[in-house]
């Protein structure tokens, strides 16, 4: 049962969400079509579980080392030891967030001083519940790596915490990219971005207002876009890392719905360059992928494949429109409509 106070709060948050046009990112749109209830919780009620995902951190670091690599110390802080487990990081960050005022007022407080709070969180998320002894259960979290991570959170500010092993791995991968002539050309690493002959944009944040009769728009941050004015070509490059092999990446495109991201990015770029592009221009999209063996390959998306994806996207927009307008966030569209049968 939801108490009256929580119900009123949820209604206010929902009203706020619908008070202005919403711009879907790839992440939020993918969440909506795969788990509408999770979308409602995270994006409408703003009850987001900031689950630590090391592969996302790896991607962020690789982007920086290849495309930026300026003022590293202002953006990252390095733990000399390996990072704690993802579960431990999640618990420590939640302890820090929920007790931030107390921690800021008392610099002596350590992770071990929050044993009861840690145990409550472990119960809430169902972690280490097979360990019946409370002290042993807490000891799964309160260990040297987690304690060091807790202390780093005090001073990190807006910096991203990484460990030396991750830095070594990402530095190695970045060097593979930068030493590859084909990749340097694709990413425009040797071009002078003058806005006349060439434009090279990294971490480019774009958004677009709703089009046609749609009540929502789109947004995204492009890893890399190169505009070759001379040859009238726009290259959009998106970095991916995978725990599988290059051979399996086509499966990842479907499993993670990466194709949605490519369609959204194409839409954003066409909107952004609307006054420039005409039928004489060509837009290319590539996924630049590192696999589990550190093999690197730039997967070009053909015009035929992109056309198929854009056709599929029309159905996704209709599904999103259904959830958005009906405010039905219970089940994915096909299940909500009773279409799925065994």
C-alpha positions as CSV (number, residue, x, y, z in Angstrom):
1,X,0.0,0.0,0.0
2,X,1.2,3.5,-0.8
3,X,0.5,6.0,2.0
4,X,-1.2,9.3,1.3
5,X,2.0,11.4,1.6
6,X,3.8,9.2,-0.9
7,X,0.9,9.2,-3.3
8,X,0.7,12.9,-3.3
9,X,4.4,13.2,-3.9
10,X,4.2,10.7,-6.8
11,X,1.3,12.7,-8.3
12,X,3.3,15.9,-8.1
13,X,6.4,14.3,-9.7
14,X,4.2,12.9,-12.5
15,X,2.7,16.3,-13.0
16,X,6.1,17.9,-13.2
17,X,7.3,15.3,-15.7
18,X,4.3,16.0,-18.0
19,X,4.5,19.8,-17.5
20,X,7.0,20.1,-20.4
21,X,8.0,18.1,-23.5
22,X,10.3,15.2,-22.6
23,X,13.4,14.4,-24.6
24,X,14.2,10.7,-24.7
25,X,17.8,9.6,-24.7
26,X,18.8,6.2,-26.0
27,X,19.0,5.0,-22.4
28,X,15.6,6.3,-21.3
29,X,13.9,5.1,-24.4
30,X,15.4,1.7,-24.2
31,X,14.3,1.5,-20.5
32,X,10.7,2.5,-21.5
33,X,10.3,-0.2,-24.1
34,X,11.9,-3.0,-22.1
35,X,10.7,-2.1,-18.6
36,X,8.1,0.7,-18.4
37,X,7.7,0.3,-14.7
38,X,11.5,0.9,-14.2
39,X,11.2,3.9,-16.5
40,X,8.4,5.3,-14.4
41,X,10.3,4.8,-11.2
42,X,13.6,6.2,-12.5
43,X,12.6,9.0,-14.8
44,X,9.2,10.1,-13.6
45,X,9.5,9.5,-9.8
46,X,13.2,10.2,-9.9
47,X,13.9,7.2,-7.8
48,X,17.0,6.1,-9.7
49,X,19.2,3.3,-8.6
50,X,22.7,4.4,-9.4
51,X,24.1,1.0,-10.0
52,X,27.8,1.0,-10.5
53,X,28.7,-0.4,-13.9
54,X,32.4,-0.7,-14.4
55,X,32.1,-1.1,-18.2
56,X,30.5,2.3,-18.4
57,X,33.4,3.8,-16.4
58,X,35.8,2.0,-18.8
59,X,34.0,3.6,-21.8
60,X,34.2,7.0,-20.3
61,X,37.9,6.7,-19.6
62,X,38.7,5.4,-23.1
63,X,36.8,8.3,-24.6
64,X,38.8,10.8,-22.6
65,X,42.2,9.3,-23.3
66,X,41.5,9.2,-27.0
67,X,39.5,12.3,-27.7
68,X,40.4,14.7,-24.9
69,X,43.3,13.7,-22.6
70,X,43.6,17.3,-21.3
71,X,43.8,18.1,-17.6
72,X,43.4,14.5,-16.4
73,X,43.9,15.3,-12.7
74,X,40.9,17.6,-12.7
75,X,38.6,14.9,-14.0
76,X,39.8,11.6,-12.4
77,X,41.2,10.4,-9.1
78,X,43.1,7.1,-9.0
79,X,42.9,4.5,-6.3
80,X,46.3,2.8,-5.9
81,X,44.6,-0.5,-5.3
82,X,41.8,-2.1,-7.3
83,X,38.3,-0.7,-6.9
84,X,36.0,-2.6,-4.5
85,X,33.3,-4.9,-6.1
86,X,30.4,-3.2,-7.8
87,X,28.1,-4.3,-4.9
88,X,30.4,-2.8,-2.3
89,X,30.7,0.4,-4.3
90,X,26.9,0.7,-4.4
91,X,26.6,0.2,-0.7
92,X,29.4,2.7,0.2
93,X,28.0,5.4,-2.2
94,X,24.6,5.0,-0.7
95,X,26.0,5.3,2.8
96,X,27.9,8.4,1.8
97,X,24.8,9.9,0.0
98,X,22.3,9.2,2.8
99,X,24.7,10.5,5.5
100,X,26.5,13.3,3.6
101,X,25.7,16.1,6.0
102,X,26.9,14.0,9.0
103,X,30.1,13.0,7.2
104,X,30.9,16.5,6.1
105,X,30.5,17.8,9.6
106,X,32.7,15.1,11.2
107,X,35.9,14.3,9.3
108,X,36.8,11.6,11.7
109,X,33.8,9.4,10.8
110,X,34.8,6.2,8.9
111,X,32.8,3.5,7.1
112,X,32.9,1.3,10.1
113,X,30.9,3.9,12.1
114,X,27.9,3.1,9.9
115,X,27.5,-0.6,10.7
116,X,23.7,-0.5,11.4
117,X,23.1,1.6,8.3
118,X,25.2,-0.8,6.2
119,X,23.2,-3.8,7.5
120,X,19.9,-2.0,6.7
121,X,21.1,-1.4,3.1
122,X,22.2,-5.0,2.7
123,X,18.8,-6.2,3.9
124,X,17.1,-3.7,1.6
125,X,19.0,-4.9,-1.5
126,X,19.1,-8.5,-0.5
127,X,22.9,-8.7,-0.5
128,X,24.9,-11.2,1.7
129,X,21.7,-12.4,3.4
130,X,22.9,-15.9,3.4
131,X,25.4,-14.8,6.0
132,X,23.4,-15.0,9.2
133,X,26.0,-13.5,11.6
134,X,25.6,-9.7,11.5
135,X,29.3,-8.9,12.1
136,X,30.4,-11.2,9.3
137,X,27.8,-9.8,7.0
138,X,29.0,-6.2,7.6
139,X,32.6,-7.4,7.3
140,X,31.8,-8.3,3.7
141,X,31.5,-4.5,3.1
142,X,33.8,-3.0,5.7
143,X,37.1,-4.1,4.2
144,X,40.2,-2.1,3.2
145,X,39.3,-1.4,-0.4
146,X,35.8,-0.2,0.6
147,X,37.2,1.9,3.4
148,X,39.7,3.6,1.1
149,X,36.9,4.2,-1.4
150,X,34.8,5.8,1.4
151,X,37.6,8.2,2.2
152,X,38.2,9.1,-1.4
153,X,34.5,10.1,-1.7
154,X,35.2,12.8,0.9
155,X,37.5,14.7,-1.4
156,X,36.7,13.6,-5.0
157,X,34.2,16.4,-5.7
158,X,33.0,15.9,-9.3
159,X,36.0,13.7,-10.2
160,X,35.5,10.2,-11.3
161,X,37.2,7.5,-9.2
162,X,39.2,4.9,-11.1
163,X,41.8,2.3,-10.2
164,X,45.3,1.9,-11.6
165,X,44.4,-1.4,-13.3
166,X,41.5,0.2,-15.2
167,X,43.8,3.2,-16.2
168,X,46.4,0.8,-17.5
169,X,43.8,-1.2,-19.5
170,X,42.2,1.9,-21.0
171,X,45.5,3.6,-21.7
172,X,46.6,0.5,-23.6
173,X,43.4,0.5,-25.6
174,X,43.6,4.3,-26.3
175,X,47.1,3.8,-27.6
176,X,45.8,1.0,-30.0
177,X,43.3,3.5,-31.4
178,X,45.7,6.4,-31.7
179,X,48.4,4.3,-33.4
180,X,45.9,3.0,-36.0
181,X,46.0,5.2,-39.1
182,X,42.5,4.1,-40.1
183,X,41.1,5.0,-36.7
184,X,42.9,8.3,-36.7
185,X,41.3,9.2,-40.0
186,X,37.8,8.1,-38.9
187,X,38.0,10.1,-35.7
188,X,39.6,13.2,-37.3
189,X,42.5,13.1,-34.8
190,X,44.9,14.8,-37.3
191,X,42.4,17.3,-38.7
192,X,42.3,21.0,-38.0
193,X,38.8,21.7,-37.0
194,X,38.3,25.1,-38.7
195,X,34.6,24.9,-39.3
196,X,35.1,25.5,-43.0
197,X,36.8,22.4,-44.4
198,X,36.5,20.2,-41.4
199,X,34.7,20.1,-38.1
200,X,35.6,17.6,-35.4
201,X,33.4,17.4,-32.3
202,X,33.9,15.2,-29.3
203,X,31.3,14.5,-26.5
204,X,28.8,16.7,-28.5
205,X,25.6,17.2,-26.6
206,X,22.6,17.5,-28.8
207,X,18.8,17.8,-28.4
208,X,15.8,18.3,-30.6
209,X,12.3,19.4,-30.0
210,X,9.3,17.2,-30.7
211,X,8.7,16.7,-34.4
212,X,5.4,16.2,-36.3
213,X,2.6,15.3,-33.8
214,X,4.9,13.7,-31.3
215,X,4.8,15.1,-27.7
216,X,8.4,14.2,-27.0
217,X,11.8,14.9,-28.6
218,X,15.3,13.3,-28.3
219,X,18.7,14.0,-26.9
220,X,22.1,12.4,-26.8
221,X,25.9,12.9,-26.3
222,X,27.8,11.9,-29.4
223,X,31.2,10.4,-28.7
224,X,32.7,11.7,-32.0
225,X,31.4,13.5,-35.1
226,X,33.6,14.5,-38.0
227,X,32.2,16.8,-40.7
228,X,34.1,16.7,-44.0
229,X,32.8,19.7,-45.8
230,X,35.1,19.1,-48.8
231,X,33.7,15.6,-49.5
232,X,30.2,16.3,-48.0
233,X,30.5,13.5,-45.5
234,X,29.4,13.4,-41.8
235,X,30.9,10.6,-39.8
236,X,29.3,9.6,-36.5
237,X,31.5,7.3,-34.3
238,X,30.3,5.6,-31.2
239,X,32.6,3.7,-28.9
240,X,31.6,0.4,-27.4
241,X,33.4,-2.2,-25.2
242,X,32.1,-5.8,-25.0
243,X,32.9,-8.8,-22.9
244,X,32.4,-11.0,-25.9
245,X,34.2,-11.2,-29.2
246,X,33.9,-9.0,-32.3
247,X,32.0,-11.9,-34.0
248,X,29.3,-11.6,-31.4
249,X,28.8,-7.9,-31.6
250,X,25.8,-8.1,-33.9
251,X,24.1,-10.0,-31.1
252,X,24.9,-7.2,-28.7
253,X,23.4,-4.7,-31.1
254,X,20.1,-6.5,-30.8
255,X,20.3,-7.5,-27.1
256,X,21.2,-4.0,-25.9
257,X,19.2,-2.2,-28.7
258,X,22.2,-0.3,-29.7
259,X,20.5,0.2,-33.1
260,X,18.1,2.6,-31.3
261,X,21.0,4.7,-30.3
262,X,22.2,5.0,-33.9
263,X,18.8,6.0,-35.2
264,X,18.5,8.7,-32.4
265,X,21.9,10.0,-33.2
266,X,21.2,10.2,-36.9
267,X,18.0,12.2,-36.1
268,X,19.9,14.5,-33.8
269,X,22.6,15.2,-36.4
270,X,20.1,15.8,-39.2
271,X,18.3,18.3,-36.9
272,X,21.6,19.9,-35.8
273,X,22.9,20.3,-39.4
274,X,19.5,20.9,-41.0
275,X,20.6,24.2,-42.7
276,X,23.6,22.5,-44.2
277,X,22.7,19.0,-45.3
278,X,21.0,18.2,-48.6
279,X,20.8,15.1,-50.7
280,X,24.4,15.5,-51.9
281,X,25.6,14.8,-48.3
282,X,26.3,11.4,-46.9
283,X,26.0,10.5,-43.2
284,X,28.0,7.5,-42.0
285,X,27.6,5.7,-38.7
286,X,30.1,3.4,-37.1
287,X,30.4,1.5,-33.8
288,X,34.0,1.4,-32.8
289,X,34.3,-1.7,-30.7
290,X,36.9,-3.2,-28.4
291,X,36.2,-6.9,-27.6
292,X,37.4,-9.1,-24.7
293,X,40.7,-9.8,-26.5
294,X,41.4,-6.1,-27.0
295,X,40.6,-6.5,-30.7
296,X,39.5,-3.3,-32.3
297,X,37.1,-2.9,-35.2
298,X,35.0,-0.1,-36.6
299,X,31.6,-1.6,-37.7
300,X,30.2,0.5,-40.5
301,X,26.4,0.6,-40.6
302,X,25.2,0.2,-44.2
303,X,22.5,2.4,-45.7
304,X,20.3,-0.7,-46.1
305,X,20.7,-1.6,-42.4
306,X,20.1,1.9,-41.2
307,X,17.0,2.0,-43.4
308,X,15.7,-1.1,-41.7
309,X,16.5,0.3,-38.3
310,X,14.7,3.5,-39.1
311,X,11.7,1.5,-40.2
312,X,11.8,-0.4,-36.9
313,X,12.1,2.8,-35.0
314,X,8.7,3.9,-36.2
315,X,7.1,1.1,-34.2
316,X,9.2,2.0,-31.1
317,X,8.0,5.6,-31.3
318,X,4.4,4.3,-31.4
319,X,5.1,2.2,-28.3
320,X,6.6,5.1,-26.5
321,X,3.7,7.3,-27.5
322,X,1.3,4.7,-26.1
323,X,3.0,4.7,-22.7
324,X,3.5,8.4,-22.7
325,X,-0.1,9.4,-23.5
326,X,-1.9,6.6,-21.7
327,X,0.4,6.8,-18.6
328,X,0.4,3.1,-18.6
329,X,3.8,2.0,-17.4
330,X,2.9,-1.5,-16.2
331,X,4.2,-3.7,-19.0
332,X,6.0,-3.5,-22.3
333,X,3.6,-2.5,-25.1
334,X,3.2,-6.0,-26.7
335,X,2.4,-7.5,-23.3
336,X,0.1,-4.6,-22.3
337,X,-1.8,-5.2,-25.5
338,X,-2.0,-9.0,-25.0
339,X,-0.2,-9.5,-28.3
340,X,2.4,-12.0,-27.0
341,X,1.4,-15.6,-27.1
342,X,3.4,-18.8,-26.6
